[in-house]
Amino acid sequence: MSESKPTPGPWATESRYSGCIHIIPAEDAGKRIGANFADAKEHRLKFCRQIANVPMPPYEFDGISVEEQKANAAFIVRAVNCHNELLEACRAVVRMGSHSPFDTASMIAKTAIAKVEASQ
């Protein structure tokens, strides 16, 4: 059984159409959002691949405003787009070592690395 991996980044958001904020590969920005699977090759050329959709009613939903829904989708995209660099920065801090076992930066970095590795 093969293990699924996330779509490589960078990612972007599109919200040209009401009803959803689409999280898509950044390279697909500007392509049409929709589905037409009659010709898979043609589909990849004309339509963006959708990684995830964040429902966005045109009104506040469960106390979350439309602006906050858009901000949440944008935050997801920013986190994904800097994930690898931040993880490598944490590993670099740990590799540098510390003069004290209680070095705050090293402890924070180790905790962050452990969270990432536990979720993979």
Disulfide bonds with the S-S distance in Angstrom:
none
